[in-house]
Amino acid sequence: EKPLAPSFAEGEAMTRAARRHGVVLMEAMKTTLMPNFFRVKEALPHIGKARRFFAQFCQYSSRYDNFKKGVVSNAFRAGMGTGALRDLGVYGLAPLVHLFGMPQQLQASATLLSTGVDGQGSVLMTYPEMEAVVEFSKISDSFLPSEIQGERGRILIGKLSTMKNPVLELRDGTTTDLSVPTLEDDMYYELKEFIDVIESGTGESGINTHQRSLDVLRLVDRAGEIIQSK
């Protein structure tokens, strides 16, 4: 599942165990394996120096109405490694780490529900010459696109989890649809990567690497610590 584990410590133990026993361990983060993600990555040089990364995944949970009636599912239960950050926020953190590496600083805030689980929140991260904002919610909807802003233009992404409808818009007025045809069942791409890793004998994905998955968990852990301390 995504993220790789409930915590960095558990994720690190899992990667060590996988190497020790010679088995394949891969985080099921489909976003970074979608064909459109690679198109976005290829288009980055066209927007010039990247200045801002904005990603949002706000989706009203099908279980939230029951929660408000007092029926608490695991999705909103403390101690289950759940919450909006781990369930939806990682969809923004994973491509950020893939494209730009780890930030220098991190701040976070969230709305905690009665169980102590975060229902919504945001993470602000700083890089030497760029800022990144990741917003997430299980208690409200948003249809805003995600966006990577640069000095010469921007890349818009319609739906973050599947990298749907990426568009390159330059300051000179040029607009380019970056979309490529994809299969209706978007789970295909992560399953294919997993099978390819097994058959190649490499031991781990060259895209959803152990290190990238652990880096995302570092950010999740740090953001979670800040959120719970407030």
MDAnalysis code that builds the backbone (N, CA, C; Angstrom):
import MDAnalysis as mda
import numpy as np

u = mda.Universe.empty(690, n_residues=230, atom_resindex=np.repeat(np.arange(230), 3), trajectory=True)
u.add_TopologyAttr("name", ["N", "CA", "C"] * 230)
u.add_TopologyAttr("resid", np.arange(1, 231))
u.add_TopologyAttr("resname", ["GLU", "LYS", "PRO", "LEU", "ALA", "PRO", "SER", "PHE", "ALA", "GLU", "GLY", "GLU", "ALA", "MET", "THR", "ARG", "ALA", "ALA", "ARG", "ARG", "HIS", "GLY", "VAL", "VAL", "LEU", "MET", "GLU", "ALA", "MET", "LYS", "THR", "THR", "LEU", "MET", "PRO", "ASN", "PHE", "PHE", "ARG", "VAL", "LYS", "GLU", "ALA", "LEU", "PRO", "HIS", "ILE", "GLY", "LYS", "ALA", "ARG", "ARG", "PHE", "PHE", "ALA", "GLN", "PHE", "CYS", "GLN", "TYR", "SER", "SER", "ARG", "TYR", "ASP", "ASN", "PHE", "LYS", "LYS", "GLY", "VAL", "VAL", "SER", "ASN", "ALA", "PHE", "ARG", "ALA", "GLY", "MET", "GLY", "THR", "GLY", "ALA", "LEU", "ARG", "ASP", "LEU", "GLY", "VAL", "TYR", "GLY", "LEU", "ALA", "PRO", "LEU", "VAL", "HIS", "LEU", "PHE", "GLY", "MET", "PRO", "GLN", "GLN", "LEU", "GLN", "ALA", "SER", "ALA", "THR", "LEU", "LEU", "SER", "THR", "GLY", "VAL", "ASP", "GLY", "GLN", "GLY", "SER", "VAL", "LEU", "MET", "THR", "TYR", "PRO", "GLU", "MET", "GLU", "ALA", "VAL", "VAL", "GLU", "PHE", "SER", "LYS", "ILE", "SER", "ASP", "SER", "PHE", "LEU", "PRO", "SER", "GLU", "ILE", "GLN", "GLY", "GLU", "ARG", "GLY", "ARG", "ILE", "LEU", "ILE", "GLY", "LYS", "LEU", "SER", "THR", "MET", "LYS", "ASN", "PRO", "VAL", "LEU", "GLU", "LEU", "ARG", "ASP", "GLY", "THR", "THR", "THR", "ASP", "LEU", "SER", "VAL", "PRO", "THR", "LEU", "GLU", "ASP", "ASP", "MET", "TYR", "TYR", "GLU", "LEU", "LYS", "GLU", "PHE", "ILE", "ASP", "VAL", "ILE", "GLU", "SER", "GLY", "THR", "GLY", "GLU", "SER", "GLY", "ILE", "ASN", "THR", "HIS", "GLN", "ARG", "SER", "LEU", "ASP", "VAL", "LEU", "ARG", "LEU", "VAL", "ASP", "ARG", "ALA", "GLY", "GLU", "ILE", "ILE", "GLN", "SER", "LYS"])
u.atoms.positions = np.array([
    [0.845, -1.192, 0.000],
    [0.000, 0.000, 0.000],
    [0.880, 1.240, 0.000],
    [0.246, 2.353, -0.138],
    [0.959, 3.612, 0.023],
    [0.442, 4.296, 1.290],
    [1.328, 4.883, 2.086],
    [2.782, 4.799, 1.957],
    [3.281, 3.383, 2.248],
    [4.583, 3.205, 2.111],
    [5.167, 1.871, 2.254],
    [4.852, 1.239, 3.603],
    [4.814, 2.057, 4.649],
    [4.589, 1.561, 6.014],
    [3.959, 2.671, 6.850],
    [3.448, 2.351, 8.030],
    [2.881, 3.382, 8.897],
    [3.908, 4.392, 9.401],
    [5.198, 4.013, 9.427],
    [6.238, 4.904, 9.930],
    [7.551, 4.628, 9.214],
    [8.480, 5.589, 9.322],
    [9.795, 5.414, 8.712],
    [10.512, 4.215, 9.312],
    [10.446, 4.067, 10.633],
    [11.145, 2.964, 11.300],
    [10.665, 1.612, 10.783],
    [9.352, 1.471, 10.624],
    [8.808, 0.211, 10.108],
    [9.185, 0.006, 8.641],
    [9.156, 1.085, 7.864],
    [9.541, 0.994, 6.460],
    [10.992, 0.590, 6.295],
    [11.853, 1.156, 7.129],
    [13.273, 0.821, 7.071],
    [13.498, -0.643, 7.430],
    [12.787, -1.121, 8.441],
    [12.901, -2.531, 8.834],
    [12.422, -3.448, 7.710],
    [11.379, -3.044, 7.017],
    [10.851, -3.837, 5.903],
    [11.842, -3.916, 4.748],
    [12.473, -2.788, 4.413],
    [13.438, -2.805, 3.304],
    [14.653, -3.650, 3.658],
    [15.094, -3.591, 4.912],
    [16.233, -4.425, 5.339],
    [15.869, -5.900, 5.246],
    [14.662, -6.237, 5.692],
    [14.223, -7.634, 5.656],
    [14.101, -8.131, 4.216],
    [13.613, -7.267, 3.328],
    [13.466, -7.654, 1.921],
    [14.827, -7.958, 1.298],
    [15.806, -7.109, 1.577],
    [17.154, -7.339, 1.030],
    [17.767, -8.604, 1.622],
    [17.579, -8.780, 2.917],
    [18.175, -9.927, 3.604],
    [17.632, -11.243, 3.067],
    [16.364, -11.272, 2.740],
    [15.731, -12.513, 2.289],
    [15.610, -12.607, 0.770],
    [16.088, -11.599, 0.063],
    [16.077, -11.652, -1.392],
    [14.698, -11.633, -2.017],
    [13.795, -10.846, -1.428],
    [12.442, -10.737, -1.976],
    [12.188, -9.299, -2.441],
    [11.195, -9.146, -3.298],
    [10.868, -7.832, -3.848],
    [9.883, -7.108, -2.934],
    [10.216, -5.880, -2.600],
    [9.331, -5.012, -1.826],
    [9.186, -3.709, -2.603],
    [7.964, -3.336, -2.925],
    [7.725, -2.105, -3.675],
    [6.474, -1.414, -3.163],
    [6.577, -0.135, -2.927],
    [5.414, 0.651, -2.530],
    [4.438, 0.750, -3.701],
    [3.162, 0.530, -3.436],
    [2.139, 0.585, -4.486],
    [1.675, 2.030, -4.693],
    [2.628, 2.889, -5.056],
    [2.323, 4.284, -5.378],
    [2.182, 4.398, -6.891],
    [0.935, 4.386, -7.361],
    [0.706, 4.337, -8.810],
    [1.010, 5.661, -9.499],
    [0.883, 6.781, -8.772],
    [1.064, 8.098, -9.385],
    [2.376, 8.209, -10.138],
    [3.453, 7.777, -9.509],
    [4.788, 7.930, -10.086],
    [5.101, 6.880, -11.144],
    [4.147, 5.993, -11.403],
    [4.320, 4.974, -12.438],
    [3.382, 5.198, -13.623],
    [2.560, 6.232, -13.548],
    [1.643, 6.534, -14.645],
    [2.404, 7.142, -15.822],
    [2.040, 6.786, -17.056],
    [2.716, 7.365, -18.224],
    [2.726, 8.893, -18.222],
    [1.653, 9.508, -17.752],
    [1.602, 10.970, -17.734],
    [2.595, 11.576, -16.748],
    [2.972, 10.833, -15.713],
    [3.977, 11.343, -14.778],
    [5.310, 11.544, -15.490],
    [5.660, 10.606, -16.341],
    [6.920, 10.726, -17.075],
    [6.862, 11.869, -18.081],
    [5.679, 12.136, -18.617],
    [5.507, 13.279, -19.510],
    [5.692, 14.593, -18.745],
    [5.169, 14.648, -17.541],
    [5.356, 15.834, -16.702],
    [6.835, 16.024, -16.384],
    [7.500, 14.948, -16.039],
    [8.927, 15.017, -15.721],
    [9.735, 15.517, -16.915],
    [9.417, 15.023, -18.100],
    [10.115, 15.443, -19.316],
    [9.858, 16.915, -19.641],
    [8.689, 17.417, -19.259],
    [8.318, 18.796, -19.590],
    [8.879, 19.825, -18.617],
    [9.391, 19.396, -17.484],
    [9.871, 20.335, -16.464],
    [10.861, 21.369, -16.987],
    [11.853, 20.993, -17.805],
    [12.804, 22.008, -18.283],
    [12.143, 23.159, -19.037],
    [10.978, 22.919, -19.626],
    [10.315, 23.954, -20.423],
    [9.770, 25.097, -19.574],
    [9.506, 24.866, -18.291],
    [8.958, 25.939, -17.450],
    [10.056, 26.749, -16.777],
    [11.307, 26.446, -17.087],
    [12.410, 27.188, -16.494],
    [12.641, 26.806, -15.044],
    [13.223, 27.716, -14.302],
    [13.509, 27.446, -12.887],
    [12.205, 27.238, -12.128],
    [12.056, 26.094, -11.505],
    [10.840, 25.798, -10.738],
    [10.813, 26.640, -9.471],
    [9.662, 27.266, -9.210],
    [9.531, 28.147, -8.053],
    [8.486, 27.675, -7.043],
    [7.489, 26.941, -7.511],
    [6.447, 26.492, -6.582],
    [5.849, 25.171, -7.064],
    [5.660, 24.278, -6.112],
    [4.979, 23.007, -6.354],
    [3.736, 23.017, -5.488],
    [2.575, 22.918, -6.128],
    [1.315, 22.883, -5.386],
    [0.563, 21.612, -5.750],
    [0.262, 20.806, -4.756],
    [-0.466, 19.559, -4.989],
    [-1.612, 19.463, -3.993],
    [-2.770, 19.049, -4.486],
    [-3.901, 18.881, -3.576],
    [-4.653, 17.608, -3.912],
    [-5.075, 16.939, -2.862],
    [-5.974, 15.787, -3.014],
    [-6.968, 15.871, -1.862],
    [-8.111, 16.456, -2.149],
    [-9.170, 16.618, -1.158],
    [-10.396, 15.868, -1.660],
    [-10.745, 14.808, -0.972],
    [-11.828, 13.929, -1.416],
    [-12.656, 13.494, -0.217],
    [-13.909, 13.902, -0.205],
    [-14.812, 13.577, 0.898],
    [-14.937, 12.063, 1.028],
    [-14.615, 11.552, 2.198],
    [-14.606, 10.106, 2.407],
    [-16.021, 9.529, 2.440],
    [-16.175, 8.389, 1.800],
    [-17.469, 7.694, 1.816],
    [-17.822, 7.211, 3.219],
    [-16.834, 7.203, 4.117],
    [-17.060, 6.729, 5.490],
    [-17.292, 7.879, 6.478],
    [-17.176, 9.114, 5.989],
    [-17.250, 10.247, 6.912],
    [-18.663, 10.491, 7.439],
    [-19.676, 10.263, 6.632],
    [-21.049, 10.443, 7.118],
    [-21.338, 9.503, 8.282],
    [-20.895, 8.255, 8.172],
    [-21.067, 7.318, 9.283],
    [-20.274, 7.762, 10.501],
    [-19.083, 8.305, 10.266],
    [-18.262, 8.801, 11.376],
    [-19.021, 9.867, 12.161],
    [-19.684, 10.762, 11.447],
    [-20.434, 11.832, 12.109],
    [-21.635, 11.292, 12.883],
    [-22.045, 10.058, 12.547],
    [-23.144, 9.411, 13.275],
    [-22.632, 8.553, 14.430],
    [-21.310, 8.515, 14.591],
    [-20.731, 7.740, 15.681],
    [-20.204, 6.380, 15.292],
    [-20.282, 6.050, 14.007],
    [-19.757, 4.769, 13.521],
    [-18.343, 5.012, 13.010],
    [-17.355, 4.569, 13.769],
    [-15.957, 4.870, 13.452],
    [-15.310, 3.678, 12.753],
    [-14.981, 3.839, 11.495],
    [-14.272, 2.801, 10.743],
    [-12.771, 2.973, 10.949],
    [-12.002, 2.008, 10.489],
    [-10.547, 2.080, 10.637],
    [-9.953, 3.313, 9.968],
    [-10.626, 3.823, 8.940],
    [-10.129, 4.999, 8.224],
    [-10.028, 6.218, 9.126],
    [-10.802, 6.236, 10.210],
    [-10.787, 7.369, 11.134],
    [-10.420, 6.947, 12.554],
    [-9.837, 5.789, 12.686],
    [-9.501, 5.274, 14.010],
    [-8.021, 5.518, 14.308],
    [-7.743, 6.090, 15.463],
    [-6.360, 6.354, 15.854],
    [-5.600, 5.046, 16.039],
    [-4.315, 5.082, 15.756],
    [-3.472, 3.913, 15.944],
    [-3.484, 2.938, 14.792],
    [-4.182, 3.287, 13.705],
    [-4.276, 2.391, 12.548],
    [-3.413, 2.862, 11.380],
    [-2.611, 3.898, 11.611],
    [-1.770, 4.413, 10.535],
    [-2.575, 5.047, 9.422],
    [-3.712, 5.660, 9.788],
    [-4.591, 6.244, 8.777],
    [-4.614, 7.763, 8.914],
    [-5.651, 8.389, 8.401],
    [-5.755, 9.838, 8.406],
    [-5.518, 10.398, 7.019],
    [-5.879, 11.656, 6.836],
    [-5.801, 12.279, 5.516],
    [-4.373, 12.392, 5.001],
    [-3.433, 12.670, 5.883],
    [-2.034, 12.798, 5.455],
    [-1.525, 11.508, 4.843],
    [-1.707, 10.405, 5.548],
    [-1.184, 9.116, 5.068],
    [-2.004, 8.549, 3.904],
    [-3.287, 8.840, 3.889],
    [-4.137, 8.274, 2.843],
    [-4.076, 9.081, 1.551],
    [-4.126, 10.408, 1.662],
    [-4.204, 11.260, 0.480],
    [-3.009, 12.194, 0.315],
    [-2.454, 12.661, 1.414],
    [-1.317, 13.579, 1.325],
    [-0.111, 12.985, 0.623],
    [0.054, 11.673, 0.753],
    [1.207, 11.022, 0.122],
    [1.161, 11.117, -1.397],
    [-0.025, 11.316, -1.974],
    [-0.122, 11.467, -3.427],
    [0.577, 12.743, -3.900],
    [0.695, 13.721, -3.021],
    [1.442, 14.926, -3.357],
    [2.902, 14.819, -2.980],
    [3.185, 14.158, -1.863],
    [4.565, 14.047, -1.389],
    [5.415, 13.161, -2.287],
    [4.848, 12.073, -2.803],
    [5.630, 11.139, -3.623],
    [6.165, 11.782, -4.900],
    [5.316, 12.426, -5.729],
    [5.876, 13.072, -6.921],
    [6.820, 14.213, -6.591],
    [6.580, 14.904, -5.475],
    [7.491, 15.969, -5.056],
    [8.888, 15.418, -4.815],
    [8.980, 14.333, -4.058],
    [10.276, 13.711, -3.768],
    [10.915, 13.182, -5.048],
    [10.128, 12.582, -5.916],
    [10.649, 12.056, -7.181],
    [11.244, 13.161, -8.041],
    [10.557, 14.286, -8.118],
    [10.957, 15.348, -9.040],
    [11.984, 16.307, -8.458],
    [11.925, 16.559, -7.145],
    [12.752, 17.612, -6.563],
    [13.582, 17.184, -5.356],
    [13.457, 15.943, -4.934],
    [14.227, 15.501, -3.787],
    [13.621, 15.962, -2.474],
    [14.428, 15.940, -1.433],
    [13.942, 16.279, -0.097],
    [14.047, 17.777, 0.179],
    [13.052, 18.334, 0.880],
    [13.093, 19.757, 1.224],
    [14.060, 20.031, 2.370],
    [14.377, 21.314, 2.538],
    [15.242, 21.720, 3.649],
    [14.455, 21.879, 4.946],
    [13.241, 22.405, 4.837],
    [12.417, 22.653, 6.019],
    [10.992, 22.202, 5.750],
    [10.264, 21.931, 6.831],
    [8.888, 21.458, 6.712],
    [8.044, 22.017, 7.843],
    [6.876, 22.517, 7.493],
    [5.874, 22.932, 8.464],
    [4.566, 22.223, 8.114],
    [3.712, 22.031, 9.101],
    [2.459, 21.325, 8.841],
    [1.370, 21.790, 9.797],
    [0.146, 21.684, 9.344],
    [-1.010, 21.957, 10.199],
    [-2.155, 21.067, 9.741],
    [-3.113, 20.845, 10.631],
    [-4.219, 19.954, 10.277],
    [-5.408, 20.181, 11.197],
    [-6.551, 19.701, 10.752],
    [-7.756, 19.657, 11.566],
    [-7.898, 18.241, 12.100],
    [-7.810, 18.106, 13.421],
    [-7.922, 16.787, 14.036],
    [-9.381, 16.488, 14.382],
    [-9.803, 15.284, 14.087],
    [-11.155, 14.852, 14.421],
    [-11.202, 14.369, 15.866],
    [-12.372, 14.003, 16.336],
    [-12.544, 13.621, 17.742],
    [-11.711, 12.407, 18.139],
    [-11.351, 11.573, 17.171],
    [-10.536, 10.390, 17.456],
    [-9.046, 10.704, 17.490],
    [-8.677, 11.947, 17.129],
    [-7.270, 12.320, 17.073],
    [-6.651, 12.152, 15.702],
    [-7.423, 11.626, 14.754],
    [-6.948, 11.435, 13.381],
    [-7.127, 12.734, 12.597],
    [-6.176, 13.042, 11.734],
    [-6.274, 14.252, 10.923],
    [-7.304, 14.082, 9.807],
    [-8.292, 14.977, 9.787],
    [-9.311, 14.937, 8.747],
    [-8.906, 15.702, 7.508],
    [-8.103, 16.729, 7.716],
    [-7.583, 17.516, 6.611],
    [-6.319, 18.225, 7.092],
    [-5.544, 18.728, 6.154],
    [-4.346, 19.437, 6.555],
    [-3.537, 19.916, 5.373],
    [-2.390, 20.496, 5.681],
    [-1.484, 20.977, 4.646],
    [-0.056, 20.911, 5.159],
    [0.863, 20.738, 4.218],
    [2.291, 20.692, 4.530],
    [2.988, 21.712, 3.645],
    [3.771, 22.585, 4.258],
    [4.555, 23.588, 3.535],
    [6.025, 23.233, 3.661],
    [6.691, 23.105, 2.528],
    [8.103, 22.723, 2.515],
    [8.917, 23.732, 1.718],
    [10.141, 23.968, 2.154],
    [11.004, 24.926, 1.475],
    [12.234, 24.227, 0.917],
    [12.595, 24.648, -0.285],
    [13.806, 24.221, -0.974],
    [14.686, 25.455, -1.154],
    [15.919, 25.296, -1.589],
    [16.789, 26.462, -1.756],
    [16.176, 27.575, -2.604],
    [15.447, 27.211, -3.678],
    [14.882, 28.232, -4.560],
    [13.422, 27.963, -4.908],
    [12.745, 27.194, -4.065],
    [11.378, 26.798, -4.388],
    [10.596, 26.517, -3.114],
    [9.283, 26.689, -3.184],
    [8.384, 26.286, -2.111],
    [7.466, 25.181, -2.614],
    [7.032, 24.331, -1.710],
    [6.098, 23.259, -2.061],
    [4.969, 23.234, -1.037],
    [3.747, 23.134, -1.528],
    [2.571, 23.047, -0.668],
    [1.778, 21.803, -1.060],
    [1.480, 20.968, -0.087],
    [0.663, 19.778, -0.318],
    [-0.557, 19.866, 0.595],
    [-1.751, 19.872, 0.001],
    [-3.000, 19.946, 0.754],
    [-3.769, 18.635, 0.609],
    [-4.486, 18.259, 1.657],
    [-5.185, 16.973, 1.648],
    [-6.392, 17.034, 2.578],
    [-7.427, 16.286, 2.228],
    [-8.623, 16.260, 3.071],
    [-9.461, 15.024, 2.789],
    [-10.038, 14.491, 3.856],
    [-11.023, 13.410, 3.744],
    [-12.403, 13.895, 4.191],
    [-12.512, 15.210, 4.490],
    [-13.767, 15.749, 5.002],
    [-14.323, 16.864, 4.115],
    [-13.705, 17.078, 2.957],
    [-14.208, 18.050, 1.983],
    [-13.660, 17.701, 0.608],
    [-14.307, 18.236, -0.421],
    [-13.877, 18.006, -1.802],
    [-13.189, 19.243, -2.361],
    [-12.306, 19.031, -3.305],
    [-11.735, 20.119, -4.091],
    [-11.507, 19.614, -5.503],
    [-11.731, 20.493, -6.457],
    [-11.513, 20.139, -7.860],
    [-10.443, 21.028, -8.487],
    [-9.658, 21.681, -7.629],
    [-8.547, 22.487, -8.123],
    [-7.486, 21.585, -8.744],
    [-6.842, 22.035, -9.810],
    [-5.725, 21.257, -10.352],
    [-4.488, 21.427, -9.489],
    [-3.602, 20.470, -9.550],
    [-2.280, 20.633, -8.959],
    [-1.416, 21.360, -9.986],
    [-0.297, 21.916, -9.528],
    [0.439, 22.818, -10.412],
    [1.914, 22.878, -10.036],
    [2.755, 22.901, -11.050],
    [4.181, 23.170, -10.861],
    [4.473, 24.472, -11.592],
    [4.881, 25.497, -10.849],
    [5.113, 26.814, -11.427],
    [6.601, 27.047, -11.653],
    [6.919, 27.589, -12.813],
    [8.292, 27.952, -13.123],
    [8.363, 29.366, -13.651],
    [9.566, 29.860, -13.881],
    [9.724, 31.236, -14.338],
    [9.273, 31.425, -15.784],
    [9.214, 30.352, -16.564],
    [8.799, 30.479, -17.960],
    [7.411, 29.892, -18.229],
    [6.797, 29.296, -17.208],
    [5.478, 28.715, -17.414],
    [5.077, 27.809, -16.270],
    [4.081, 26.993, -16.516],
    [3.578, 26.110, -15.467],
    [3.057, 24.817, -16.077],
    [2.965, 23.790, -15.243],
    [2.362, 22.518, -15.624],
    [1.159, 22.286, -14.715],
    [-0.009, 22.122, -15.315],
    [-1.233, 21.847, -14.568],
    [-1.539, 20.358, -14.633],
    [-2.021, 19.803, -13.533],
    [-2.366, 18.382, -13.467],
    [-3.787, 18.269, -12.933],
    [-4.666, 17.669, -13.722],
    [-6.079, 17.619, -13.368],
    [-6.386, 16.785, -12.142],
    [-5.958, 15.542, -12.138],
    [-6.175, 14.656, -10.996],
    [-4.840, 14.065, -10.598],
    [-4.437, 14.352, -9.377],
    [-3.081, 14.035, -8.946],
    [-2.790, 12.543, -8.903],
    [-3.706, 11.741, -8.375],
    [-3.413, 10.324, -8.154],
    [-3.119, 9.578, -9.444],
    [-3.756, 9.998, -10.535],
    [-3.544, 9.333, -11.829],
    [-2.837, 10.238, -12.829],
    [-2.399, 11.412, -12.371],
    [-1.737, 12.391, -13.243],
    [-2.599, 12.680, -14.477],
    [-3.883, 12.857, -14.242],
    [-4.837, 13.042, -15.339],
    [-4.745, 14.444, -15.941],
    [-4.800, 14.511, -17.256],
    [-4.874, 15.766, -18.009],
    [-3.756, 16.764, -17.685],
    [-2.504, 16.372, -17.791],
    [-1.422, 17.338, -17.585],
    [-1.302, 18.282, -18.783],
    [-1.146, 19.562, -18.499],
    [-1.059, 20.578, -19.552],
    [0.121, 21.496, -19.265],
    [0.898, 21.774, -20.293],
    [2.019, 22.707, -20.199],
    [1.573, 24.060, -20.740],
    [1.641, 25.095, -19.912],
    [1.278, 26.447, -20.323],
    [2.482, 27.357, -20.130],
    [2.964, 27.952, -21.210],
    [4.128, 28.828, -21.145],
    [3.704, 30.294, -21.141],
    [4.587, 31.152, -20.667],
    [4.277, 32.576, -20.565],
    [4.109, 33.234, -21.930],
    [4.634, 32.603, -22.973],
    [4.470, 33.167, -24.317],
    [3.112, 32.830, -24.929],
    [2.254, 32.150, -24.158],
    [0.919, 31.817, -24.623],
    [0.778, 30.425, -25.201],
    [1.889, 29.706, -25.320],
    [1.856, 28.351, -25.863],
    [1.242, 27.380, -24.854],
    [0.326, 26.549, -25.321],
    [-0.294, 25.523, -24.479],
    [-0.129, 24.163, -25.146],
    [0.343, 23.178, -24.385],
    [0.572, 21.836, -24.916],
    [-0.078, 20.802, -24.014],
    [-0.915, 19.964, -24.593],
    [-1.503, 18.846, -23.856],
    [-0.441, 17.756, -23.726],
    [-0.078, 17.420, -22.502],
    [0.969, 16.423, -22.262],
    [0.428, 15.006, -22.146],
    [-0.882, 14.857, -22.203],
    [-1.498, 13.548, -21.977],
    [-1.095, 12.535, -23.041],
    [-0.923, 11.311, -22.603],
    [-0.732, 10.190, -23.515],
    [-1.831, 9.168, -23.224],
    [-2.190, 8.343, -24.197],
    [-3.232, 7.339, -23.959],
    [-2.842, 6.393, -22.820],
    [-3.774, 6.151, -21.917],
    [-3.530, 5.230, -20.806],
    [-4.672, 4.230, -20.717],
    [-4.390, 3.111, -20.106],
    [-5.407, 2.082, -19.936],
    [-6.455, 2.530, -18.927],
    [-7.675, 2.057, -19.105],
    [-8.763, 2.439, -18.204],
    [-8.475, 1.986, -16.779],
    [-7.903, 0.812, -16.619],
    [-7.543, 0.309, -15.295],
    [-6.140, 0.802, -14.962],
    [-6.064, 1.895, -14.203],
    [-4.762, 2.512, -13.948],
    [-3.893, 1.712, -12.979],
    [-4.442, 0.670, -12.360],
    [-3.620, -0.180, -11.496],
    [-2.634, -1.021, -12.311],
    [-2.881, -1.108, -13.609],
    [-2.023, -1.909, -14.491],
    [-0.566, -1.502, -14.368],
    [-0.298, -0.210, -14.277],
    [1.075, 0.279, -14.376],
    [1.923, -0.089, -13.156],
    [1.322, -0.058, -11.971],
    [2.093, -0.470, -10.798],
    [2.268, -1.988, -10.764],
    [1.255, -2.718, -11.225],
    [1.387, -4.178, -11.281],
    [2.447, -4.593, -12.299],
    [2.478, -3.908, -13.436],
    [3.485, -4.216, -14.453],
    [4.888, -3.944, -13.926],
    [5.051, -2.828, -13.221],
    [6.364, -2.511, -12.654],
    [6.789, -3.582, -11.656],
    [5.858, -4.020, -10.828],
    [6.159, -5.046, -9.824],
    [6.585, -6.349, -10.495],
    [5.850, -6.751, -11.523],
    [6.190, -7.978, -12.259],
    [7.547, -7.835, -12.941],
    [7.785, -6.672, -13.555],
    [9.061, -6.441, -14.243],
    [10.242, -6.524, -13.282],
    [10.058, -5.993, -12.074],
    [11.135, -6.048, -11.076],
    [11.427, -7.494, -10.693],
    [10.381, -8.279, -10.490],
    [10.565, -9.695, -10.145],
    [11.294, -10.429, -11.262],
    [10.833, -10.230, -12.487],
    [11.413, -10.962, -13.613],
    [12.831, -10.508, -13.942],
    [13.148, -9.247, -13.667],
    [14.488, -8.739, -13.971],
    [15.521, -9.161, -12.935],
    [15.053, -9.499, -11.725],
    [15.967, -9.890, -10.664],
    [16.706, -8.734, -10.025],
    [16.264, -7.495, -10.286],
    [16.953, -6.326, -9.728],
    [16.679, -6.137, -8.236],
    [15.588, -6.705, -7.740],
    [15.320, -6.645, -6.307],
    [14.433, -5.507, -5.864],
    [14.485, -4.363, -6.566],
    [13.613, -3.248, -6.220],
    [13.356, -2.391, -7.453],
    [12.275, -1.647, -7.409],
    [11.910, -0.785, -8.525],
    [12.935, 0.329, -8.692],
    [13.228, 0.659, -9.927],
    [14.107, 1.791, -10.192],
    [13.369, 3.108, -10.150],
    [12.054, 3.055, -10.007],
    [11.223, 4.266, -9.933],
    [10.726, 4.458, -8.504],
    [9.921, 3.535, -8.026],
    [9.500, 3.552, -6.620],
    [10.559, 2.830, -5.792],
    [11.720, 3.450, -5.724],
    [12.840, 2.836, -5.011],
    [12.580, 2.813, -3.509],
    [13.314, 1.966, -2.824],
    [13.211, 1.933, -1.362],
    [13.534, 3.305, -0.778],
    [14.582, 3.946, -1.309],
    [15.007, 5.226, -0.753],
    [13.932, 6.292, -0.909],
    [13.310, 6.359, -2.066],
    [12.257, 7.354, -2.269],
    [11.069, 7.085, -1.351],
    [10.708, 5.824, -1.208],
    [9.597, 5.483, -0.318],
    [9.927, 5.853, 1.125],
    [11.171, 5.630, 1.528],
    [11.589, 5.985, 2.887],
    [11.651, 7.497, 3.065],
    [12.059, 8.214, 2.030],
    [12.090, 9.676, 2.110],
    [10.684, 10.234, 2.314],
    [9.708, 9.667, 1.608],
    [8.321, 10.093, 1.791],
    [7.876, 9.819, 3.228],
    [8.256, 8.677, 3.765],
    [7.897, 8.351, 5.152],
    [8.552, 9.304, 6.144],
    [9.758, 9.754, 5.849],
    [10.401, 10.766, 6.706],
    [9.538, 12.027, 6.767],
    [9.048, 12.453, 5.608],
    [8.211, 13.647, 5.557],
    [6.884, 13.419, 6.269],
    [6.291, 12.257, 6.065],
    [5.025, 11.926, 6.725],
    [5.205, 11.904, 8.240],
    [6.262, 11.265, 8.702],
    [6.528, 11.204, 10.141],
    [6.706, 12.598, 10.729],
    [7.509, 13.434, 10.045],
    [7.787, 14.775, 10.560],
    [6.516, 15.615, 10.569],
    [5.755, 15.572, 9.477],
    [4.508, 16.331, 9.423],
    [3.537, 15.841, 10.494],
    [3.461, 14.532, 10.677],
    [2.583, 13.965, 11.691],
    [2.962, 14.397, 13.097],
    [4.261, 14.450, 13.366],
    [4.732, 14.898, 14.683],
    [4.316, 16.341, 14.951],
    [4.467, 17.190, 13.944],
    [4.101, 18.599, 14.101],
    [2.597, 18.741, 14.310],
    [1.827, 18.024, 13.514],
    [0.367, 18.092, 13.609],
    [-0.121, 17.653, 14.987],
    [0.421, 16.557, 15.484],
    [-0.031, 16.024, 16.767],
    [0.457, 16.849, 17.954],
    [1.480, 17.673, 17.749],
    [2.033, 18.463, 18.853],
    [1.266, 19.760, 19.082],
    [0.400, 20.120, 18.136],
    [-0.317, 21.397, 18.244],
    [-1.619, 21.240, 19.015],
])
